[in-house]
């Protein structure tokens, strides 16, 4: 893989990698104090990925850092893989105040901790709000429009409802008949933003059962208006999927492996009023505790190539 130096402040971290060319890349700036919004957005545009920026926390927040996130087209309130990548990178350079920390984001306070350290770096856990699942507005029209945008027929759907689900952001969960349909999708990206805006979603997340006995699911994420057509791996959408699967009775509250397109996810699902609490020292907030374990996170601009990363997510059954 080529070393990339578009900006000397940026470290390009690849998270959730399940192969030498997989994962979701996140440009990270760990000294972003003083950067303007325009400068942050320009970095996201230059790299073409969701980008994370580490700043001092606002006064009175009792947080250790503030994180901001930009995609090429706009700012995002939260980004799971960029949060993981930033915490992993801060640990790599010795900038963490300890193994537990609090992060201010525009979506709210996020708890994080280092669960373990390996030769490949820190195993990072972060929190997510408890999920919610809702039916689509104007369900029949929305269903027809989703089929049109994805380029599929009614028979390509699995016998479960299309739903809007969220932890940090709303994602539209589209159950497909099998993985072959998922792999063959060729969406009409020109209509994606209009559709997602109308149905109150930040992206379509079609998914299919890969291994029902093992509770393994494949999924793809088509964002509403990020400035790129598809995410390689997304923890936020996969977290939302877990609650959709739980509400449909497709998963049980048990530890189960899941795998990802260009990512690998191991999931432990604990159901408690559709919230999941993972006992973790120092994490007391009643949130979904999302555990991302980047066993081989990559500093691409230092030419460190990886072949496997795992993200371990409590209250997550999904593929990002």
Buried (B, 14 or more C-beta within 10 A) or exposed (E): BEEBEEBEBBBBBBBBBBEEEBBBBBBBBBEBEEBEEEBBBBBBBBBBBBBBBBBEBEEEEEBBBBBBBBBBBEBBEBBBBBBBBBBBBBBBEEBBEEBBBBBBBEBEBBBBBBBEEEEBBBBBBBBBBBBBBEEBEEEEEBBEBBBEBBEBEEEBBBEBBBBBBBBBBBBBBBBBBBBEBBEEBEBEEEEBBEBBEBBBBBBBBBBBBBBEEEBBBBBBBBBBBBBBEBBBBBBBBBBBBBBBBBBBEBBEEEEBBBBBBBBBBBBBBBBEEBBBBBEBEEBEEEBBBBBBBBBBBBBBBEEBEBEBBBBBBBBBBBBB
